[in-house]
Each structure stands twice: as C-alpha cells, then as structure tokens.
Amino acid sequence: MLYGLAAVAMSFPVVLVASLLRDGAPLLSWHFLTSASRPLAAGGGVGAELFNTLYVVGLALAASVPAGLLVAILRREYGWGRRWGPSLEAIADFGAGVPSVVVGFLVFVLVVGDLGWPFSRGAGVVALFLLNVPWVAASSMAVLASVPESLREASLALGAAPWDTTRRVVLPSAAPGLVEAAAVGAARLLGESAALLFATGVNAVGRSWSFWAPGATLAVHVFAVRTEGLMPDATAVSAASALVLLAMVVAALLLGRVLSRWFMRRSGLA
C-alpha cells in the first residue's frame, strides 16, 4: 500500500513535467531566453522576465538572509528577548506560514498605495523580503538549536568571547544546515507569484538596472500568459517559461546541496 501511494504521489510531478515538455520544449532556445516577450504576436521570449527574476530574487535574498540570520543569532545565542523569546519564535513560525497573497496585498496597500511607489522591482524586493525574513529566522533558529551545547561550553571554557564562540564554533557547525535552508528559501522566492502580482505588476521592460522599472518575474509571466495571454502561442510560451523556472528552482536546490556538502567537508563533519 505504501509503495502504491508513493507511486501515485510521484506520478503527479512526472505527468506535470511531461506535459510541460510536450508543449514548451520545442520553443526553448537561446532566442527564447534572450528576446523580449510579444503580448500580441508569436515568437516572443522571456529575456526581460528572466532578468527581473534574477534581479528581484537576488536583492531580496541579499537583504533577507542576513536579517533573518541575525534575528536567529540574537535569539538563540544571546538570549535576546528572554521573556518574550517564545513569542518571537511563534511570530517567526507564523510569518513563515502566512499566505503570500496577504503579504502582497499588504505591500500594495502600504508601499504602492501609501508611499506611492510604482509597480516595480523595488516593490517586488520589499514583498519577497517580508516573505523570506520569517522563513530564514525560523529555519535558522532550528538549525542553530541543533548545534550541540557542549561545543559552546568548551569554547567558553577555553576563554573565548561569546561572539568568537558564535563566529568560530557555532556558525561553522551550523553552516551546512543554514546553506540548505537558504537554498530552499531561494527556491520559494523563485516560484512566488501571488505576492508579486500586487507589487511588480505583470509588465516587464528591457534589461535596465532601474529599481523602479516594471519587474514581472518568470512566475508572474507564467501566470499572466496562461490566464490572459493574447499571443497565438500562449500555451507554448507559458509551458516553456515554466520549464525555465523549474530549471532555476532545481539549480538553486542543487547548488544549496553542493555548498552544504562542501561546508560539511570543510568543517570535518563529513
């Protein structure tokens, strides 16, 4: 029975990928990856959307990973907020589970509405930052809690300062888990569309570096083309875009696994 249930569960992603390959594989080419999309004509690509994905997700990760890790370190290693620490952890767990569309609507009301920001890459970075910080904080606290307490006690007994203990003992031991958690967070952000619909909009421009330019990502592009695309090859474009997005997600997870094993070998854990 267990083998049968496992086979049924695995059949869904297999069928999904097979369907995407059938519809989108013929369209995949260097031209598709680098050319601009065509809202009303066939033969468009995802060059701008691919650039926006790397731009928005990259900036969001660069800001949210250090912020979430800092919160985890202050809480787990320095006892920050001893009285309300459990409440802080509960808030982090709750924030990691909040539906992304709620975060997107919050950004739309406060950032786009009240602050007057345009639908842009900047608003998208804010939305992904708010989504990822609770995830990074919650996962990092769990990883730091898994480091044996004896390592901290041995370092402090030898006269190391608390920050040196954290920097030279705790973080190297936790690095494999922290890297894998960051990779999972990156994969989550790559596939995010609900929040970005309220922040970046569905339009994309050329590869400019403007923070305020329209910044529809690949995930948003897949949703927009599949639901309201007017180009003749909308089905093929959405399928090919989904394949590119799926490849980016797999690459992020594999990179996280490779870096995690490298940190394990470097710290002598493997």
C-alpha positions as semicolon CSV with decimal commas, in nm:
position;residue;x (nm);y (nm);z (nm)
1;M;0,000;0,000;0,000
2;L;0,282;0,239;0,086
3;Y;0,459;0,169;-0,243
4;G;0,134;0,227;-0,427
5;L;0,072;0,559;-0,254
6;A;0,430;0,665;-0,325
7;A;0,386;0,579;-0,693
8;V;0,064;0,782;-0,710
9;A;0,232;1,077;-0,542
10;M;0,530;1,064;-0,780
11;S;0,305;1,036;-1,084
12;F;0,175;1,390;-1,044
13;P;0,508;1,573;-1,092
14;V;0,604;1,328;-1,368
15;V;0,282;1,399;-1,557
16;L;0,322;1,773;-1,499
17;V;0,680;1,782;-1,630
18;A;0,587;1,561;-1,925
19;S;0,304;1,798;-2,016
20;L;0,536;2,099;-1,994
21;L;0,798;1,927;-2,208
22;R;0,539;1,836;-2,469
23;D;0,408;2,191;-2,501
24;G;0,715;2,400;-2,422
25;A;1,028;2,208;-2,521
26;P;1,003;2,296;-2,895
27;L;1,008;2,665;-2,804
28;L;1,320;2,652;-2,584
29;S;1,618;2,817;-2,749
30;W;1,874;3,089;-2,690
31;H;1,641;3,328;-2,874
32;F;1,360;3,246;-2,631
33;L;1,585;3,309;-2,329
34;T;1,715;3,643;-2,453
35;S;1,440;3,804;-2,660
36;A;1,156;4,021;-2,533
37;S;0,805;3,892;-2,489
38;R;0,540;3,973;-2,750
39;P;0,195;4,030;-2,600
40;L;0,010;4,008;-2,931
41;A;0,242;3,814;-3,163
42;A;0,404;3,473;-3,169
43;G;0,776;3,414;-3,128
44;G;0,835;3,612;-2,810
45;G;1,078;3,523;-2,534
46;V;1,140;3,574;-2,164
47;G;1,460;3,779;-2,164
48;A;1,324;4,065;-1,953
49;E;1,134;3,832;-1,718
50;L;1,441;3,616;-1,664
51;F;1,650;3,925;-1,585
52;N;1,381;4,053;-1,347
53;T;1,371;3,718;-1,167
54;L;1,746;3,723;-1,101
55;Y;1,732;4,093;-1,008
56;V;1,438;4,083;-0,766
57;V;1,511;3,746;-0,606
58;G;1,883;3,823;-0,580
59;L;1,828;4,153;-0,397
60;A;1,560;4,002;-0,174
61;L;1,792;3,717;-0,073
62;A;2,086;3,952;-0,017
63;A;1,874;4,154;0,228
64;S;1,656;3,888;0,393
65;V;1,912;3,613;0,462
66;P;2,144;3,828;0,679
67;A;1,844;3,989;0,852
68;G;1,679;3,657;0,935
69;L;2,009;3,501;1,043
70;L;2,080;3,799;1,270
71;V;1,743;3,757;1,441
72;A;1,814;3,385;1,490
73;I;2,161;3,450;1,633
74;L;2,036;3,715;1,876
75;R;1,761;3,484;1,993
76;R;1,943;3,151;2,016
77;E;2,297;3,254;2,103
78;Y;2,247;3,568;2,311
79;G;1,908;3,503;2,465
80;W;1,765;3,818;2,306
81;G;1,418;3,870;2,447
82;R;1,429;3,603;2,716
83;R;1,087;3,697;2,845
84;W;0,918;3,708;2,509
85;G;1,151;3,476;2,319
86;P;0,889;3,201;2,275
87;S;0,651;3,465;2,141
88;L;0,920;3,578;1,897
89;E;0,967;3,222;1,773
90;A;0,590;3,182;1,740
91;I;0,573;3,505;1,538
92;A;0,854;3,382;1,313
93;D;0,676;3,050;1,257
94;F;0,350;3,232;1,191
95;G;0,516;3,473;0,949
96;A;0,674;3,183;0,761
97;G;0,327;3,034;0,711
98;V;0,133;3,350;0,619
99;P;-0,018;3,321;0,269
100;S;0,194;3,515;0,025
101;V;-0,108;3,687;-0,124
102;V;-0,166;3,854;0,215
103;V;0,190;3,988;0,214
104;G;0,146;4,107;-0,143
105;F;-0,175;4,289;-0,055
106;L;0,000;4,449;0,244
107;V;0,278;4,575;0,017
108;F;0,020;4,700;-0,230
109;V;-0,162;4,900;0,039
110;L;0,139;5,038;0,225
111;V;0,417;5,064;-0,033
112;V;0,232;5,114;-0,361
113;G;-0,069;5,292;-0,214
114;D;0,051;5,498;0,082
115;L;0,414;5,557;-0,021
116;G;0,330;5,599;-0,388
117;W;0,582;5,351;-0,525
118;P;0,506;5,227;-0,877
119;F;0,455;4,862;-0,964
120;S;0,825;4,792;-0,985
121;R;1,119;4,572;-0,900
122;G;1,162;4,772;-0,580
123;A;0,814;4,686;-0,458
124;G;0,880;4,324;-0,553
125;V;1,200;4,320;-0,348
126;V;1,007;4,453;-0,046
127;A;0,740;4,184;-0,086
128;L;0,992;3,900;-0,114
129;F;1,194;4,043;0,176
130;L;0,888;4,035;0,401
131;L;0,812;3,680;0,287
132;N;1,162;3,544;0,338
133;V;1,277;3,701;0,667
134;P;1,037;3,496;0,886
135;W;1,132;3,180;0,694
136;V;1,505;3,243;0,735
137;A;1,466;3,333;1,103
138;A;1,256;3,025;1,185
139;S;1,473;2,781;0,991
140;S;1,797;2,935;1,121
141;M;1,678;2,911;1,482
142;A;1,606;2,543;1,428
143;V;1,950;2,484;1,274
144;L;2,132;2,675;1,549
145;A;1,939;2,482;1,813
146;S;2,073;2,157;1,663
147;V;2,436;2,254;1,734
148;P;2,547;2,059;2,046
149;E;2,563;2,273;2,358
150;S;2,890;2,106;2,453
151;L;3,066;2,288;2,168
152;R;2,962;2,625;2,308
153;E;3,059;2,526;2,661
154;A;3,401;2,401;2,551
155;S;3,473;2,723;2,362
156;L;3,366;2,944;2,651
157;A;3,565;2,730;2,897
158;L;3,878;2,793;2,691
159;G;3,830;3,168;2,732
160;A;3,666;3,256;2,400
161;A;3,432;3,552;2,398
162;P;3,064;3,486;2,317
163;W;3,094;3,646;1,973
164;D;3,408;3,443;1,894
165;T;3,223;3,130;2,002
166;T;2,936;3,214;1,770
167;R;3,162;3,309;1,481
168;R;3,426;3,035;1,506
169;V;3,233;2,743;1,656
170;V;2,857;2,770;1,620
171;L;2,825;2,917;1,270
172;P;3,079;2,678;1,107
173;S;2,898;2,383;1,264
174;A;2,559;2,514;1,152
175;A;2,675;2,629;0,807
176;P;2,558;2,318;0,614
177;G;2,205;2,346;0,751
178;L;2,195;2,723;0,709
179;V;2,302;2,697;0,345
180;E;2,038;2,437;0,266
181;A;1,771;2,646;0,438
182;A;1,877;2,950;0,234
183;A;1,858;2,742;-0,086
184;V;1,505;2,628;-0,004
185;G;1,415;2,992;0,063
186;A;1,558;3,090;-0,276
187;A;1,352;2,820;-0,445
188;R;1,040;2,950;-0,269
189;L;1,106;3,304;-0,388
190;L;1,176;3,194;-0,745
191;G;0,832;3,039;-0,768
192;E;0,646;3,319;-0,594
193;S;0,374;3,488;-0,799
194;A;0,079;3,580;-0,575
195;A;0,266;3,845;-0,376
196;L;0,443;3,986;-0,681
197;L;0,120;4,038;-0,872
198;F;0,041;4,314;-0,619
199;A;0,397;4,453;-0,622
200;T;0,562;4,427;-0,963
201;G;0,256;4,403;-1,185
202;V;0,257;4,188;-1,498
203;N;0,468;4,411;-1,723
204;A;0,840;4,386;-1,791
205;V;1,085;4,615;-1,967
206;G;1,430;4,559;-2,113
207;R;1,735;4,477;-1,910
208;S;1,772;4,814;-1,736
209;W;1,905;4,829;-1,381
210;S;1,639;5,074;-1,262
211;F;1,495;4,990;-0,922
212;W;1,166;5,150;-1,029
213;A;1,119;4,973;-1,363
214;P;0,829;4,726;-1,407
215;G;0,960;4,392;-1,289
216;A;0,737;4,096;-1,373
217;T;0,927;3,776;-1,296
218;L;0,905;3,439;-1,467
219;A;0,647;3,310;-1,220
220;V;0,426;3,615;-1,277
221;H;0,479;3,582;-1,652
222;V;0,367;3,217;-1,648
223;F;0,051;3,311;-1,459
224;A;-0,029;3,610;-1,680
225;V;0,029;3,429;-2,010
226;R;-0,161;3,119;-1,900
227;T;-0,466;3,312;-1,775
228;E;-0,494;3,607;-2,011
229;G;-0,225;3,575;-2,277
230;L;-0,333;3,700;-2,621
231;M;-0,040;3,573;-2,828
232;P;-0,117;3,282;-3,063
233;D;0,139;3,056;-2,895
234;A;0,034;3,137;-2,537
235;T;0,022;2,771;-2,430
236;A;0,373;2,702;-2,562
237;V;0,512;3,025;-2,412
238;S;0,369;2,954;-2,067
239;A;0,494;2,594;-2,075
240;A;0,843;2,694;-2,190
241;S;0,857;2,969;-1,926
242;A;0,753;2,718;-1,660
243;L;1,032;2,483;-1,771
244;V;1,288;2,761;-1,739
245;L;1,153;2,846;-1,394
246;L;1,159;2,480;-1,290
247;A;1,521;2,452;-1,406
248;M;1,613;2,757;-1,194
249;V;1,445;2,606;-0,887
250;V;1,626;2,275;-0,932
251;A;1,956;2,458;-0,986
252;A;1,906;2,656;-0,663
253;L;1,837;2,339;-0,464
254;L;2,132;2,153;-0,617
255;L;2,363;2,448;-0,551
256;G;2,248;2,452;-0,190
257;R;2,319;2,079;-0,157
258;V;2,666;2,114;-0,313
259;L;2,757;2,408;-0,088
260;S;2,620;2,226;0,216
261;R;2,840;1,923;0,150
262;W;3,138;2,150;0,089
263;F;3,087;2,314;0,429
264;M;3,048;1,972;0,589
265;R;3,381;1,854;0,444
266;R;3,549;2,181;0,539
267;S;3,433;2,157;0,899
268;G;3,515;1,787;0,924
269;L;3,151;1,679;0,964
270;A;3,154;1,453;0,659
